[in-house]
Amino acid sequence: MEKLNIQPSAAGYSVATAGDLASFRGKAFVKDVLGTTSVEVSIGSLEPGESVPFFHHHRQNEEVYLIVSGRGTLLLDGHEVGVASGSIVRVEPAVSRQLRCEGSETLVYLCIQGKEGSLEQYTMTDGVIEP
């Protein structure tokens, strides 16, 4: 699959599918399909030997990379960090970054962005157990 497909939704929630994440190819942004307002999630893939075509950093958003399948290298402020299926890497906004695919299989990853320092409540402090 190369894109997210919207599923039946209703007031208060949105549903989409990317199919089998390990088979995903291309790049898709969840906000474009679900209309998220507090976090950006993208799904991406890189073929063997391919890199994101630029280095970048952010003004406000930290990123968390979750590697779904494959093997690669995250270049972070000139340091090479090896990643593989199951790796989770947090990157502060000012850190220069680029991801490249190493090995013989496609690298599939999720990238989650949120404004650094904005997490005030989470799971146990934000969740309300209903009777």
BADRENLO-67401 format. One record per atom (N, C-alpha, C): atom name; x, y, z. Coordinates in steps of 0.02 Angstrom, whole numbers. Layout:
   lumpa        x        y        z
      CA        X        Y        Z
...
This chain:
   lumpa        x        y        z
       N       42      -59        0
      CA        0        0        0
       C       44       62        0
       N       23      114      -34
      CA       62      175      -39
       C       28      235       -7
       N      -32      224       21
      CA      -67      280       51
       C     -112      255      106
       N     -138      302      144
      CA     -186      287      196
       C     -255      290      166
       N     -297      244      186
      CA     -366      243      162
       C     -413      256      220
       N     -456      305      211
      CA     -505      323      263
       C     -556      266      268
       N     -576      252      329
      CA     -626      201      343
       C     -688      237      370
       N     -743      200      378
      CA     -803      232      407
       C     -786      266      474
       N     -807      328      482
      CA     -793      368      541
       C     -857      402      563
       N     -855      435      620
      CA     -913      471      645
       C     -889      531      685
       N     -937      571      710
      CA     -919      629      751
       C     -878      606      810
       N     -820      637      820
      CA     -778      621      877
       C     -721      573      863
       N     -721      540      806
      CA     -665      496      790
       C     -658      487      715
       N     -597      470      695
      CA     -580      456      625
       C     -541      391      622
       N     -551      353      569
      CA     -518      289      561
       C     -488      284      491
       N     -427      259      487
      CA     -395      247      422
       C     -354      183      427
       N     -332      159      370
      CA     -288      100      370
       C     -230      112      322
       N     -173       84      342
      CA     -114       83      298
       C     -101       12      276
       N     -145      -34      294
      CA     -133     -104      278
       C      -77     -132      321
       N      -44     -183      297
      CA       12     -214      332
       C       71     -165      331
       N       90     -139      388
      CA      142      -87      391
       C      208     -111      361
       N      226     -173      372
      CA      290     -198      345
       C      291     -197      268
       N      232     -197      237
      CA      227     -195      164
       C      215     -126      136
       N      209      -76      181
      CA      195       -8      159
       C      252       19      116
       N      236       55       63
      CA      286       87       21
       C      265      159        9
       N      313      205       11
      CA      299      276       -2
       C      303      316       61
       N      264      370       64
      CA      262      415      122
       C      190      439      129
       N      164      438      190
      CA       96      461      203
       C       95      498      269
       N       55      551      273
      CA       48      591      333
       C      -22      581      362
       N      -26      558      423
      CA      -89      543      455
       C     -134      604      461
       N     -105      663      475
      CA     -145      724      483
       C     -186      739      420
       N     -159      722      362
      CA     -194      735      299
       C     -257      692      292
       N     -259      635      325
      CA     -315      590      319
       C     -362      594      379
       N     -333      598      439
      CA     -374      597      499
       C     -387      666      529
       N     -350      717      505
      CA     -361      784      531
       C     -335      795      602
       N     -280      762      620
      CA     -253      770      688
       C     -235      843      700
       N     -240      865      763
      CA     -226      934      781
       C     -172      941      834
       N     -148      886      862
      CA      -99      891      916
       C      -36      852      904
       N      -35      809      854
      CA       23      768      840
       C       24      752      766
       N       84      744      739
      CA       92      723      669
       C      123      654      670
       N       95      609      632
      CA      122      542      624
       C      130      530      549
       N      188      507      529
      CA      197      489      460
       C      222      417      455
       N      206      386      399
      CA      229      318      384
       C      272      325      322
       N      331      297      324
      CA      375      304      266
       C      414      240      253
       N      441      236      193
      CA      484      180      175
       C      542      205      133
       N      597      169      139
      CA      657      182       98
       C      680      116       70
       N      695      115        6
      CA      721       55      -26
       C      795       47      -10
       N      823      -13      -18
      CA      894      -24       -4
       C      938       28      -39
       N      983       59        0
      CA     1028      110      -26
       C      998      180      -30
       N      933      187      -19
      CA      899      251      -24
       C      902      288       43
       N      904      355       39
      CA      903      399       97
       C      847      449       90
       N      825      476      147
      CA      783      536      143
       C      826      586      106
       N      800      622       56
      CA      843      662       11
       C      870      727       40
       N      865      736      105
      CA      889      798      135
       C      901      787      210
       N      945      828      238
      CA      951      833      311
       C      901      885      333
       N      875      878      394
      CA      828      929      418
       C      828      930      495
       N      800      983      522
      CA      786      988      594
       C      718     1024      600
       N      696     1033      660
      CA      631     1066      671
       C      638     1126      716
       N      590     1171      711
      CA      589     1230      755
       C      563     1213      824
       N      509     1172      826
      CA      476     1157      890
       C      467     1083      904
       N      461     1043      853
      CA      439      974      862
       C      497      925      872
       N      491      884      925
      CA      535      827      931
       C      504      771      889
       N      545      724      870
      CA      521      667      831
       C      540      602      866
       N      497      553      859
      CA      511      485      881
       C      505      441      820
       N      559      405      804
      CA      561      359      748
       C      552      288      775
       N      504      251      748
      CA      493      181      764
       C      506      141      701
       N      554       97      703
      CA      572       58      644
       C      528       -5      643
       N      488      -12      590
      CA      442      -68      583
       C      477     -129      554
       N      516     -117      501
      CA      553     -172      470
       C      614     -143      433
       N      662     -187      420
      CA      722     -167      385
       C      776     -144      433
       N      829     -116      403
      CA      888      -95      440
       C      913      -31      409
       N      939       14      451
      CA      964       77      423
       C     1009      114      472
       N     1022      176      453
      CA     1063      221      494
       C     1029      288      498
       N     1022      313      560
      CA     1000      382      571
       C     1063      423      581
       N     1072      474      540
      CA     1128      520      549
       C     1102      578      592
       N     1130      584      652
      CA     1106      633      701
       C     1163      678      722
       N     1162      741      698
      CA     1217      789      712
       C     1285      758      698
       N     1290      722      642
      CA     1354      693      622
       C     1369      625      652
       N     1327      600      697
      CA     1337      534      726
       C     1294      483      690
       N     1321      425      677
      CA     1283      371      645
       C     1254      326      699
       N     1188      317      698
      CA     1154      275      745
       C     1120      219      706
       N     1141      158      717
      CA     1111      101      683
       C     1041       87      709
       N      995       73      664
      CA      926       56      682
       C      904       -6      644
       N      857      -42      674
      CA      830     -102      642
       C      760     -112      670
       N      724     -160      643
      CA      657     -175      665
       C      653     -175      741
       N      608     -135      769
      CA      600     -130      841
       C      636      -71      873
       N      681      -38      836
      CA      717       20      864
       C      668       78      874
       N      679      115      928
      CA      640      176      943
       C      690      230      960
       N      689      287      924
      CA      738      340      934
       C      701      406      940
       N      715      444      994
      CA      688      511     1004
       C      741      562      982
       N      720      613      945
      CA      766      664      920
       C      739      733      938
       N      780      772      974
      CA      760      840      992
       C      755      884      929
       N      716      939      932
      CA      705      980      873
       C      768     1004      838
       N      817     1029      875
      CA      876     1061      844
       C      925     1012      813
       N      918      947      826
      CA      966      898      800
       C      955      887      725
       N     1008      895      687
      CA     1005      881      615
       C      999      806      604
       N      955      786      557
      CA      942      715      549
       C      931      695      477
       N      948      633      462
      CA      933      602      398
       C      932      526      409
       N      886      493      377
      CA      879      420      383
       C      897      388      316
       N      936      333      320
      CA      952      297      259
       C      942      222      271
       N      925      187      217
      CA      914      115      219
       C      979       78      204
       N      995       30      247
      CA     1054      -12      237
       C     1028      -83      227
       N     1067     -125      196
      CA     1047     -194      189
       C     1005     -206      127
       N      973     -264      124
      CA      940     -286       63
       C      864     -282       65
       N      835     -262      122
      CA      762     -257      124
       C      740     -185      136
       N      679     -170      117
      CA      650     -104      126
       C      646      -86      200
       N      663      -24      216
      CA      657        3      283
       C      589       37      288
       N      548       16      334
      CA      482       47      346
       C      483       76      416
       N      459      138      423
      CA      463      172      488
       C      402      216      500
       N      389      228      564
      CA      340      277      585
       C      379      335      615
       N      356      396      602
      CA      386      455      632
       C      330      494      666
       N      338      505      731
      CA      288      541      770
       C      319      607      791
       N      283      662      777
      CA      307      729      796
       C      259      760      845
       N      287      792      895
      CA      247      831      943
       C      289      889      968
       N      257      942      988
      CA      293     1000     1013
       C      332      982     1076
       N      397      995     1074
      CA      440      979     1130
       C      415     1014     1193
       N      412      977     1249
      CA      393     1006     1313
       C      318     1017     1322
       N      277      994     1275
      CA      205     1008     1279
       C      165      953     1313
       N      196      896     1327
      CA      159      840     1357
       C      147      855     1431
       N       86      875     1447
      CA       69      892     1516
       C       31      835     1550
       N       -9      799     1512
      CA      -46      743     1540
       C      -40      685     1493
       N      -42      625     1519
      CA      -35      565     1479
       C      -70      508     1515
       N      -81      455     1481
      CA     -115      395     1503
       C     -149      400     1572
       N     -111      393     1626
      CA     -141      389     1693
       C     -161      457     1720
       N     -132      512     1696
      CA     -151      577     1722
       C     -203      612     1679
       N     -213      588     1618
      CA     -262      617     1573
       C     -323      572     1564
       N     -312      508     1569
      CA     -367      460     1559
       C     -417      463     1616
       N     -480      453     1599
      CA     -534      452     1648
       C     -569      385     1642
       N     -565      345     1695
      CA     -598      280     1695
       C     -673      292     1705
       N     -711      265     1660
      CA     -784      275     1662
       C     -818      217     1698
       N     -870      233     1735
      CA     -907      180     1771
       C     -943      133     1723
